[in-house]
Amino acid sequence: MAKVKLTKNALKAERDSLKRFQRYLPTLLLKKQQLQMEMRGLQAKVMAKREEEELLQKSMATWVSLYAEPIEWASYLSVKEVQEAEGNIAGVEIPIFKGVTFNFNIPDLFDTPVWLDKGIRALKSLISLRLERRVLEKQHELLSEELRTTSQRVNLFEKVKIPETKENIRVINIFLGDQQTTGVARSKLAKAKSIVRALIEDGGAVA
């Protein structure tokens, strides 16, 4: 804690700082609450996407396992582009999943299993779900970083800045109050001495 100057100018500066801290703190608290709420929502969405993935994988496994021949999926399907937009939550720039574009090679119906087309469609859905989940997880990560920073600022204001400023104001007020009391006492003493001096100069007697 830096040593505070015991002056009226310093008192004004400390009071201005306290007003600024007290005005800014509610905004930080509101942002913290908003981030926490958004993160809970994102966590629920991530869990939902994971459940969708698991259900789709189980569904695919029921009929893919019936065929012993390995399939080179990459020869029929690959990701061309993941489409994202920019969004903003509580002042945090986040990516938003808009879709995915695939490179798709039509299988030869005479040389491939009859279920391959269905498998490719299911795989496209699975890939899309996984990519969307990853974007949601990235959103959660970015909001988590911002929440950590915001929480640190809230703690700084609540536990350090505001108490410290209030203490500085208290110390300065005590000092200035003492100075004022001392000044009044000196003034009275000086006045008394002036009266005595005047009486002596006028030839009066002082007992």
N, C-alpha and C positions, 0 to 999 in steps of 0.2 A: 504494500500500500504506500503510494507516494505521499510525502509530507505536503499537507495542504497549506496554502497561504491563508493567514488569518486577517483577511481584509474584506471590506464591503464588496469590492469587485469580485473577489473569489467567492463570496457568499452568493452573489447573483449568478455567477457561472455555475455553481453547484446546483442551485435551484432550477436553472434552465435545463441542466443535464437531467435532473430528476424528473422534470416534466416530460422531457423527451423519452426517457426510458419507460416511464409509466404509460405514455401514449403508444409506444411501439410494442410493448409487451403483449397487450391483448391481440394485436395482429399476428404476432408470432405464435401465440397459443391457439388462435383460430386456424392458422396454417398447419400446425402440428396435428390438431384434431382432424382436419380435412385429409391430410396425408395418411393418418392411421386408418381412417374410414375407407379411403381409396385402396389402400394396401390389403385390407380385409376382403374387399370386393374382388380384387385381382387374385388373391390367394384362392378364393372360391372358384373363380373362372379357370385357373390353372388346374385345380383338382378335377373340375368337371371335364376338361379336355383330356386329362390323363385317363379318366374313367372311359371316355368315348374311345380313346386309342385302345385300351385294354379289351373293351367289348368287341371292337372291330377286329383286333388281332385274334381273339378267340373264335370269332365267326369265320375268319379266313382259315384258321387252323383246322376247322372241322371238315372242310372239303379239300384244301390243298394237300393235307396229309394222305389223302386217298390215292395220290399219284406219286409214284416213286421217282419219276424222271425229274432231275433238277431243272430249274428254269433260270435262264439268264435274263433277269428282269431289266437290267440296264440296256439291253439291246432293243427293248420295246418302249421303255419309259425312263425319262430323266428330267431333272428340274432345269428349266431354261432361265426363269427369273422369278424372284420373290418380290411381290409388289407391296410397298409400304408407303404410308403417308406420315406426315409429321403432326403430332398432337401436343396438347399442353394440359397438364394437370397441376394445379396449385403452383403455377410458375415454372414447372419442370417440363422441359422438352422431351417428348417420348415418341417412339415409333408406333405406328398403328398398322396392323396387318390388313391388307386389302385383297390378298389373293396370291395365287401362284400360277405361273405359266409353265406348261410341260412341253418337252420334246416328245412326240408320240409317233412311233412306227407301227403301222397297222400289221398285225400278225397274219401270216399265211394260214388261212383256215384249213388247208389240206395237210400242213406240216406241223400244226400245233394242236394241243388238247382243246377240246370244245369249251372248257371252262376258263381258258386263258384270258378271254376278253373280260369276263367277270372279275378275274383276278386283277387285271390291270386297272379296272375302275375302282376296285376296293383299295388297291395300292395307292392310287391317286388321292383317295379320301384320307388314307392313313398318313401320307406325306403332308397333305394340307393341314391336318389336325396337329401334327407334330411341329410344323413350322409356325402355326398360329400360337401353339403353346409356348414355343421359345420366345416369340415376340412378347407375349404376356409376361413371361418370366423376366425379360429384359426391362419391361415397364416396372415390374415390382422391384427389380434391382436398383433402378434409377430413383424411384420414390424412396426406397430404403436409405440410399445415400443422402437424399435431401432431408429425410426425417432425422437422420443422425445429426446433420449440421444444424437443423432447426432446433432440435432438442438441446444441443450444446449452447446455442444462443439463448434459449429460454432459461437454462440453468445459470448462464453467465449473468443475465439480467436479474433473475430472481434471487440468486444466492451470493452474487458478488457486487455488481454495479449499483443496484438500488440500495442494498444495506450499506454499502461503502459510502455512497453519496449522502444518505440520510445521516450517517455518523459524522461526515465532514461538516454538514450543515449544523448539526448539534454542537460540534466542537467550536466552529466559528461563532455561532450565536453566543455560546458561553463566554468566549474570549471577548467579543465585542460588548457583551453585557457588562463584563468585568471592567472593560476599558471605560465604558460609559459611567459606571458607578464611581470608578476612580476619578474620572474627570469631574464629576459633580462634586465629589469630596474635595478635590483640589481647588475647585472654583469657590466653594464655601470657605475653605481655609484662606485663600487669597483675599477674599472679600473681608473676612474677619481681620486679617492683618492690615488691610487697607484702612479699615475703620479705626483700628488702634493707632496706626501711624498718623491718621488725620487728627485724632484727639490729642496726641502728643504734640503735634505741630501747632495746634490751637492753644496749647498750654493747659489742656485738661489733665486731670489726675487719673491714673489707672491703678486700681487697687491690686 
